[in-house]
């Protein structure tokens, strides 16, 4: 059984769209969220910690809003910025930019305690060179070292989902977080119904990649 580490049942329901029936369940575990400039190291460290807690295959995700004209800010600090500055303040800052392009990104980290067969995609084992070589739309390997050296290194496989868009004035009553100010293909995420949003979401795209790989695991 695969454990999806989240407090949000909606994430598990989204995962169930891509994985076989009965193959995934929610694990409520508060892993340490390290500070990092990218999503990969955060998801990797969380997956290692969650695997040691659950002693079973785990899936951890980290996501954020990356604004081009702000050099990717708020990025991995999206949750903190939402809580402190607020979504409307982020829109106000971006409204003065010439470049209001943005992207939602999600990185999934998978760990099951075993190694992985060689693939064209980097596997996280602390290999920063492989991470730097990975493109923004493919699986990425990002290492942060291992928090528990006595237990030995734990490989983590990373999968990234990416949705391009732009920052706009808040519209729509649905969604959560930055959804009202993120427009994709003419609609904000807050204007989309759940089915439409899940079909184009950054998490859904990451889950689709993961499910394809996991089917042969």
N, C-alpha and C positions, 0 to 999 in steps of 0.2 A: 504494500500500500504506500502510495506517495503522499507525503505530508506537505501541504501548502502552508507556509508559515505566514499567517495574517490574522488580524482581528476582524477583517471585513469579509463576511460571508459572500458578498457579491463577487469578489475576486475568485472564489472557489467555483461559484456558478459559471463564471466566464471560462475558467479552466476546464470545466466539465464539457464545454462545447467542443473542445479539441481533443480530449482524452477519453479512453474507453470508460463505459459506465462502471461506477464503483471502484475506480482506480485511484481516486484522489480524495483526501479529506482534509479538513482545516485543522491546523495546529496553532493554538494560541500560545506563543512563546515570545517573550520580550528579550530579543538578542541585543547585544551591544551595537549601536549604530556609530561606527567610527567616522571621524571627519576626513574627507577626501575630496579631491578636485573632480573626480569622476564617479559615475554610478557603479562601475565594475568592482573596484575594491570594496565598496560598501556591501554589495550583494554577495561577493565572495566570502568576506569575513563572516557575514550573517549566516551563510549556508554552512560554513564549517562549524560555527558555534551551535547552530540548530541541529546539525547532524549528531554532534556529540551529546546533545540533550536528548534527542529522540531515539538515537541508535537505529535509525531507519532512513530510507531515502527522503530527502527534503528538497523543497523548491522555495527560494526566497526571491522577492523582487524589490527593486528600488527604482523610483521614477522621478522625473522632474521636468520642469518647463525651462527650455533654453532659448533665450532671446538673442538673436544675432547681433543687434546693435548695442547690446550690453555685454558683449564678449561671453555669451552663454549664461549670464546671470539670469535667474537665481540658480538654475541647474540643480546640483545635489543638495543645495540649501533651500529648496523650494518650500518644504514644509515649514521650516523655521521662518522664512520670509512671509509666508502666508499668515502665520500666527502673529508676527510682530508688525510688519508693515501693512498687510492686508492686500487682497486681490485688486481692489480699486486703485490703491496707491501704485501698484506695479503698472497698471494701465496708464496712470497719469505720467509716470516716468517714461514709459515707452512711447507715449503720444507725441513727445517732442523729438523723437528720433526720425532721421531720414529713412532708416532701415528698420521696419517693424516686423521683419520675418522672424519666425520662431518655430520651435519644434517641441513636441512632447516626446520624451524618450523613456523607455523602460528597459531595464536589464534584469533578466532572470538568472539566478545562480542555482545550479543543481549539484548536490553532493550525495553520494551513497557510500562513501568510505572506500571505494575501489578506484583503481586507475581507469583510464579511458583508452580505447584503441586509437591508434593514430588516425587523424582526420585532417583535412585541409585547414581546419579552423584551430586557432590557438586554444590551449587548455590552460586554465589558471594554475600555475605552480610557482608563482612569484616571478614569472618571466616578463619583465617590463619591456624588453625589446619586442617581443611578440605582440604585446599590447599596443605599442606605438605603431606597429605595422598594420594593425587591423583597421579596416575602414569603418565609417560610421554606421553602415547599414548591415554589417554582417556580425556574426558571433565575434565577441572580443574577449581576449584573455587579459585580465588586469590583476596584478599581484600586489599584496600588501604585507606579505610575510604571514607567518602563522602565529596566532596568539598563544598556542599551547605547544611549545617546542617539544615537550616530553612525549606528546602523543604522535609526533611525526607529521610531516606535511600531508595535507588532504587536498587532492586535486578537486577543482571546481570547474564545471563547464558553464560558460556564460552565453546567453542568447539575448540579442538586442532587438527591440522594436522601435520604429521611428515613424512619426507622423508630422509632415511639414504643414505649416500654416502661418498665420500672422496675428499680431495683437490688435484687437479692436475694442471699441467701447463696449461695456457689458451688455449682453443680450441673452435672453432666454431664462427660463425658470427651472430648468432641470439640472442634472449633474451636480458637481461639487467642486470645491477648490477653484482652480483657474479656468474651469470650463466656460464661464460666461464671457471671458475676454480672449479665448482662443478660437479663431475662425479657421475652418478647413473646408475647402470646396464650397464656399459661400454660406456656410452655416457655422455658428459657434457650437461647441460640444454641448452647451447648455440648451440649445434649441433642438438637438437631436433626440429621438426616442432611444431607449436602451438598445434595441436591436441594431439600429443604424450606427450608434456610437461604438458598440462592440465590434461591428463589422470593420471599422476603420481604425480602431484604437491602437495605440502603441503597445499596450499590454497584449491585446489580441494578436498582433503581428509577432511579438516575441513568443507567445504561447504556440502559435502555429509552427514556428521554427523548432521549438522545443519538442512538440508532439511528434513531428516528423522524425526527429533524431531519436526520441525516446521509444518509438515503436520498435526499433531494432536493438534497444538496450537489453 
